């Protein structure tokens, strides 16, 4: 399984559209994708504006048309863990008490899984600490606990720019 901590607005939608394209091109296998937390609310707002002129995927409704997209049920703190699944969960920096932070415990301790970062992660945040330590390292996942968590999963960073040219912003 793969955990991709994402920022709720922008990165979540960019990632889902990229996964949709890669599936369509046969580059990646068709596996379930889970989103949760604030990402679902932000994707709802993005879908409301899908028909705007100039959009790359004009009229594509992510929440309705993305095959095998699972949304974290209301009242649940994190999704159930399943193998061969992508979890695109908010907070991109894996801040404590967020869906991605809680879910990381399931991914970090197994070399069969991967943790992929697609955005900025400040070095003082759990995400930044994981990136600095890398696979084989250890981190203190919770500030209140002296327990260190081994990082046995693969850890990779992809540079999804957080900046757009003026014409894209307009």
C-alpha positions as CSV (number, residue, x, y, z in Angstrom):
1,X,0.0,0.0,0.0
2,X,1.0,3.6,-0.5
3,X,0.4,6.6,1.7
4,X,0.6,10.0,0.0
5,X,0.1,12.8,2.5
6,X,-1.4,15.6,0.6
7,X,-2.6,19.2,1.1
8,X,-6.3,19.3,1.0
9,X,-6.7,21.9,-1.7
10,X,-4.7,21.7,-4.9
11,X,-2.4,18.7,-4.3
12,X,-5.2,16.3,-3.6
13,X,-7.0,17.2,-6.8
14,X,-3.8,17.3,-8.8
15,X,-2.8,13.9,-7.6
16,X,-6.2,12.3,-8.3
17,X,-6.3,13.7,-11.8
18,X,-2.7,12.4,-12.4
19,X,-3.6,9.0,-11.0
20,X,-6.7,9.0,-13.3
21,X,-4.5,9.8,-16.3
22,X,-1.8,7.2,-15.4
23,X,-4.5,4.5,-15.0
24,X,-6.0,5.4,-18.4
25,X,-2.6,5.1,-20.0
26,X,-1.9,1.8,-18.4
27,X,1.2,3.1,-16.6
28,X,-0.1,2.2,-13.1
29,X,-2.5,-0.6,-12.2
30,X,-6.1,0.0,-11.2
31,X,-6.1,-0.1,-7.4
32,X,-8.5,1.5,-4.9
33,X,-7.7,5.1,-3.8
34,X,-8.8,6.5,-0.5
35,X,-9.1,10.2,0.4
36,X,-10.2,11.6,3.7
37,X,-10.3,14.6,6.0
38,X,-10.5,18.1,4.6
39,X,-9.5,16.7,1.2
40,X,-13.0,15.5,0.5
41,X,-14.6,18.9,1.3
42,X,-12.0,20.7,-0.9
43,X,-12.6,18.2,-3.8
44,X,-16.3,18.8,-3.5
45,X,-15.6,22.5,-4.0
46,X,-13.3,21.9,-6.9
47,X,-15.9,19.7,-8.6
48,X,-18.4,22.5,-8.3
49,X,-16.1,24.5,-10.6
50,X,-15.2,21.7,-13.0
51,X,-17.0,23.4,-15.8
52,X,-14.9,26.6,-15.7
53,X,-13.2,27.5,-19.0
54,X,-9.5,26.8,-19.2
55,X,-9.5,23.8,-16.9
56,X,-7.2,20.9,-18.0
57,X,-9.9,18.4,-17.2
58,X,-12.9,20.5,-17.9
59,X,-16.2,19.0,-16.6
60,X,-14.5,16.0,-14.9
61,X,-16.1,15.4,-11.6
62,X,-13.5,13.7,-9.4
63,X,-15.8,12.5,-6.7
64,X,-18.3,11.1,-9.2
65,X,-16.1,9.9,-12.1
66,X,-12.9,8.6,-10.5
67,X,-13.2,4.9,-10.5
68,X,-12.8,3.1,-7.2
69,X,-12.4,6.3,-5.1
70,X,-13.2,5.7,-1.5
71,X,-14.1,8.5,0.8
72,X,-13.5,8.3,4.5
73,X,-16.8,7.8,6.3
74,X,-18.0,10.7,8.4
75,X,-17.0,10.1,12.1
76,X,-14.1,7.8,11.2
77,X,-10.6,9.0,12.2
78,X,-8.9,7.0,9.5
79,X,-9.7,4.5,6.7
80,X,-9.5,0.7,7.1
81,X,-6.1,-0.6,6.0
82,X,-6.1,-2.7,2.9
83,X,-3.2,-4.1,0.8
84,X,-2.6,-2.8,-2.8
85,X,-4.4,0.5,-2.0
86,X,-3.4,4.1,-2.4
87,X,-4.2,6.4,0.5
88,X,-4.1,10.1,-0.4
89,X,-4.8,11.6,3.0
90,X,-4.7,15.1,4.3
91,X,-2.2,16.8,5.9
92,X,0.7,17.1,3.5
93,X,3.2,17.6,6.4
94,X,1.6,14.8,8.4
95,X,0.9,17.2,11.4
96,X,-0.1,15.5,14.6
97,X,-3.8,14.7,15.0
98,X,-4.4,14.5,11.2
99,X,-5.6,11.6,9.1
100,X,-2.2,11.1,7.4
101,X,-0.3,11.2,10.7
102,X,-2.6,8.6,12.3
103,X,-2.5,6.4,9.3
104,X,1.4,6.5,9.0
105,X,1.7,4.0,11.9
106,X,0.3,1.4,9.6
107,X,2.7,2.1,6.7
108,X,6.0,3.0,8.4
109,X,6.8,-0.3,9.9
110,X,6.7,-2.5,6.8
111,X,9.1,-2.6,3.8
112,X,6.1,-3.8,1.7
113,X,4.6,-0.3,1.8
114,X,5.7,3.1,0.6
115,X,5.3,6.7,1.7
116,X,5.3,9.3,-1.1
117,X,5.6,13.0,-0.5
118,X,4.4,15.3,-3.3
119,X,4.6,18.7,-1.5
120,X,6.6,20.7,0.9
121,X,7.2,19.3,4.4
122,X,8.8,21.6,7.0
123,X,11.7,19.9,8.7
124,X,10.1,20.4,12.1
125,X,6.9,18.4,11.1
126,X,6.5,14.7,11.2
127,X,6.6,14.6,7.4
128,X,9.9,16.6,7.3
129,X,11.4,14.3,10.0
130,X,10.5,11.2,8.0
131,X,12.0,12.7,4.8
132,X,15.2,13.5,6.7
133,X,15.5,10.1,8.3
134,X,14.5,8.1,5.2
135,X,14.0,4.3,5.0
136,X,16.0,2.6,7.7
137,X,15.8,5.7,10.0
138,X,13.8,6.2,13.2
139,X,11.6,9.1,14.2
140,X,9.6,10.3,17.2
141,X,6.2,10.3,15.5
142,X,4.3,11.8,18.5
143,X,5.8,14.7,20.5
144,X,4.2,13.3,23.7
145,X,5.7,9.9,23.4
146,X,9.5,9.1,23.8
147,X,8.9,6.0,21.6
148,X,10.7,6.1,18.3
149,X,9.1,4.5,15.2
150,X,11.4,2.7,12.8
151,X,10.9,3.7,9.1
152,X,11.0,0.4,7.2
153,X,8.8,1.4,4.3
154,X,10.1,3.0,1.1
155,X,10.2,6.8,1.3
156,X,10.2,9.0,-1.8
157,X,9.7,12.7,-2.5
158,X,8.3,14.0,-5.8
159,X,8.5,17.7,-6.6
160,X,4.9,18.9,-7.3
161,X,5.5,22.6,-7.5
162,X,3.3,24.7,-5.2
163,X,3.6,27.6,-7.6
164,X,1.8,28.5,-10.8
165,X,2.6,31.0,-13.5
166,X,0.6,34.1,-13.6
167,X,-1.6,32.9,-16.5
168,X,-2.6,29.7,-14.6
169,X,-3.5,31.7,-11.5
170,X,-5.7,34.0,-13.5
